[in-house]
């Protein structure tokens, strides 16, 4: 029997990020997703550092265990993993290189403690990238992530003004800086500044990617308070990272008036608001030999490069920089309180050697490439959800730029910033590629769900 060809018919448009079948199979809320949100709360509220009872029950490990359990019992998400798989493999290579380095490290206790920290961040990346895999979950996760960083930012601003009221001079505040409290790694002004550099461009760029009034007001408030925290914290690396991220946003689309208004206004605001003592620290950095902090940091970098020269393949071992510096590379009379590589690049070169540094650099490249692929699948002038996803992918690139620049001056390789960026990027790509298969005029699905393919 002869079957006539049927002309394709126009069918109703569906959410481009989630197929109807998957929307039925995977609810918005799940054990894994609740646990991932709880992880954010525990990590960025520093509950274990503030309350001994949470430290006793190892609340962070418990939450991560629930994340893994929730992922294990949930239906597997369908998406295009071709461009996210390289990140998984590179992370595996990084962990393997760090493991080998730890095996040959002179100070084993410090090495294996750092390996456990790195393993934890690999797990965090994994659960975020495998659980936060729908546009709705991405939105909820991102709002909570930004809200928790807002809380840290306002704590830093309050700390700055409290120090001023306490009678501390501008010079003291500029040199010591302020963090986001007295406990945890966010209490350090420099480390806190890196965290702010990550969320600063995300808040700014989402002002352009959000259509609803209340979320736009939230992003504007976040952008302002985070900008204030970067200026108040006293970290020159943080300010430089924010400025480079702002310049990158403008360079990406110099004709977009909103980008200019949101980001480039940060530069004159920075110049106007920055305390005079902080401006003098910036001027002194130009002549780093006369700047005690800058000259000491340069010496630490040189020592790290000498470690890399002496141990080029596997480095001196994870977490071994301080002991090896004290033992073989320190200058006479050097201050032991400052024995840290003060750079993610020197940290990886000295502690992990070339075998560990190459995967770190590849992670940056693959993350940029993945976000580029994600944007190629989206229309920035399309539906509100597509627009939000497009600008989120754009903002993740800028967040990574802020991390790479500010991290050049701080020892933050084993802090959560990079791993959260990677996890959100992979989860967003998965969400965008979960598109419905072609449908008939009656709305029934033809064939299996197929992932979208990249056009770039």
WOZI-V945151 format. One record per helix or strand of 3 or more residues. SS is the DSSP state (@ for helix, = for strand). FROM is the first residue (numbers start at 1). TO is the last residue. If there is no record, write none. Layout:
SS&FROM&TO / SS&FROM&TO
This chain:
@&20&25 / @&31&45 / @&47&50 / @&52&56 / @&59&73 / @&85&103 / @&108&131 / @&135&165 / @&170&176 / @&185&187 / @&189&209 / @&213&233 / @&236&252 / @&257&273 / @&276&285 / @&288&290 / @&292&310 / @&321&329 / @&336&338 / @&344&376 / @&384&409 / @&416&433
